[in-house]
Amino acid sequence: MDRRKFLISSGALITIASLSSYGYVKIEDFDKNDIKRPNPNNFKEPILKAIAYGVSASNPHNTQAWKFKIIDEFSLLLFVDATRILPETDPTTRQIHIGCGCFLETAIIGMTQEGFISQIEYFPEKGYEKSNLGQLPVAKLTIKKDANVVNSTLNKVLLNRKTSRLQFSDDVITPLDWNDISKLIANNHNSIQLITDIEILNKIRPILFEGMKVESFTYKTNEESRKWFRENDNRIKGTKDGINLPGNGINGIKKWFAERKLKGLTSKDWNNKNTIDYTLKSHHKKVETSPNIITIKSTTNTMLDWVKAGQDYCRLQLACLTKGFYMQPLSQVLQEFDEMKTLKTQFEKTMGIKENEKIQMALRVGKSKEPYLTYRRRIKDMTT
């Protein structure tokens, strides 16, 4: 029996280790050369190529809370990795599921240039809820070779996708640019609104900044960020996950001083008022001068809405990037922990949100210097 027939006919869930033993995976290429993200060209098996594309997606706090079971060379099950969620800042797991949607859509887009179409079966097993997170799959992804598939234009920027936490220029997204971006987004699941009107921006930008302030001065949520913070280059390279100084636009001499201030990452230093105020001062300027705010709004607020919001965000981010516009999520004010409730209600009222509607994401968008490219973990560490 040849190896292709074995993989298909065995009926077993296939791990990265077993695929490697059949000569399909060049994991050593990823490890040896210290590539920041998996290169799809290093994988022969189609479903592994799909994962390699997908893991370049955005995800909250760069926790990469994805876990995969490979069914065969054309399909996989996507799970939430329950060890990588954010229980304090994201108690409902809404943002984590948005990250799952980002993975799915990124994989789908990437595989179009390999000549594959994709199909998603959302929550394929009944009874999916927060209590069995990580035990039941979020989705089943199936890919199929199709001679008529059209390579997505978004692939031009997909593997170099970056979030920018840098200062933006005052470039406003023009109606012509937005028309082009909307065409690239194409079949979005939710309402996507671009806000450039200065009067509206002056109302919502202060609230968006206050969201970061509330998160930063709430001990439990700020502590959660500390646990995912990688304080120097060795830690960044070693864990290949989390948040860090260069990802927040801190480089050069500022990075040198900050690393020494945060050496050891003690809770006392991290939660020191002066440390928080310094961070907030920089963030305030970036938010208050952002020329474009974009929101993604759903008509209901189910787990399926969360996943589909992630798919929309993926396409939106890549479409904006084709025009040179980076983005940064301002998710804090949308979070569901108790200390944020009053501000979240204020923001929803200002935005005219109706009953049952939910703003899933709020984003600052603009042009900046090229931002930092974050690491991704090894694919073999994301499989069960």
PyMOL commands that set and color helices and strands:
alter all, ss='L'
color gray80, all
select helices_A, chain A and resi 3-9+16-21+27-32+40-42+46-54+60-62+82-84+94-112+130-132+155-158+175-185+198-217+219-227+233-239+246-248+252-261+267-270+273-288+303-322+332-334+338-350+379-382
alter helices_A, ss='H'
color red, helices_A
select strands_A, chain A and resi 66-72+75-80+116-122+139-145+191-195+229-230+243-244+292-298+326-329+358-366
alter strands_A, ss='S'
color yellow, strands_A
deselect
rebuild
show_as cartoon
